[in-house]
Structures are given as structure tokens and as C-alpha cells.
Amino acid sequence: MDTFLEITKAKYLGDYRIRLWFNNGEIRVVDLDDSLDRGVFTQLRDKSYFQRFSIPFNTIEWENGADFAPEYLYEHGVRPDDADEESPLPCAAEEGAVYGSAAIA
């Protein structure tokens, strides 16, 4: 039986790029630049807002309710390589953790 795809950890990399760890053991880097032009997602164009995501359930989510299905992120992401830029910021790694907050810093 197949399990549902879930994000277990996420790390902001810069611009609109996020490194994502999935419950199937794979890691993807997704660039959401082309996904922020409509509806609730336009608020995420503000990079300081974009960085403030959390993992309340099985995917990344922002305070305004914007989120992406884990399957969408997996399909649009690419496998990271050693050339990927590492962010000095911490990861959002647990259910309920908020990226960039003092609680996980």
C-alpha cells in the first residue's frame, strides 16, 4: 500500500527556493518563483514573508493560508546537488514549527 507523500522538513535557500525533505526519504529543491502570480500566493512575493513558512501538517504553509500540495512540490522540485547554496538559517522540521521563529532558531 502506498503512503501519502508528506514534507517532514524544509529549509529556505534564497529567493523563492526551498529545500524539502519528504517522508519517502527523498530531498527536493523547489523554486516557486513561477507559482506566485495568482490569488493568495501573490503575498508570497514579499521575500521576508515568503521565508516565514511552517509545517503544520504534511506540507509547508504560510500565515495567510497559502500552501502547496506535497505532490506538486515533489513533481516541481529537483534533486539537490553539491552546488546548491546552503542557507545559514535553521530548518522548519517538526509539525507546528515556524521557520525563522525564535522557537526553532
KATATA-V549610 format. One record per residue. N is the residue number from 1. RES is the residue in one letter. PHI is phi in whole degrees, 0 to 359 (999 if undefined). PSI is psi in whole degrees, -180 to 180 (999 if undefined). Layout:
((N;RES;PHI;PSI) (N;RES;PHI;PSI))
This chain:
((1;M;999;132) (2;D;283;145) (3;T;263;158) (4;F;288;141) (5;L;286;130) (6;E;224;152) (7;I;267;129) (8;T;255;-19) (9;K;200;148) (10;A;213;144) (11;K;221;127) (12;Y;290;132) (13;L;252;-21) (14;G;133;157) (15;D;50;-120) (16;Y;242;31) (17;R;256;136) (18;I;226;134) (19;R;271;131) (20;L;236;135) (21;W;255;131) (22;F;251;158) (23;N;290;-7) (24;N;269;6) (25;G;89;-4) (26;E;267;156) (27;I;239;139) (28;R;226;150) (29;V;248;123) (30;V;244;137) (31;D;252;112) (32;L;266;11) (33;D;310;-44) (34;D;279;1) (35;S;250;11) (36;L;245;26) (37;D;258;1) (38;R;221;150) (39;G;55;-138) (40;V;297;-19) (41;F;284;-20) (42;T;297;-30) (43;Q;297;-24) (44;L;285;-6) (45;R;296;-25) (46;D;286;109) (47;K;298;-32) (48;S;292;-32) (49;Y;284;-42) (50;F;305;-37) (51;Q;290;-17) (52;R;265;66) (53;F;256;165) (54;S;222;173) (55;I;238;80) (56;P;286;-28) (57;F;225;-96) (58;N;238;10) (59;T;206;172) (60;I;283;145) (61;E;214;150) (62;W;251;165) (63;E;302;-29) (64;N;278;4) (65;G;93;-6) (66;A;294;135) (67;D;205;167) (68;F;235;142) (69;A;298;140) (70;P;304;-35) (71;E;296;-40) (72;Y;298;-47) (73;L;296;-40) (74;Y;296;-47) (75;E;292;-33) (76;H;269;-8) (77;G;273;164) (78;V;237;155) (79;R;293;135) (80;P;287;156) (81;D;232;177) (82;D;296;-18) (83;A;278;-10) (84;D;299;135) (85;E;288;132) (86;E;267;136) (87;S;272;143) (88;P;283;-5) (89;L;279;155) (90;P;287;173) (91;C;263;153) (92;A;268;113) (93;A;237;-15) (94;E;235;154) (95;E;306;128) (96;G;90;-11) (97;A;288;144) (98;V;248;122) (99;Y;296;135) (100;G;83;-1) (101;S;271;161) (102;A;297;-24) (103;A;296;-27) (104;I;242;1) (105;A;288;999))
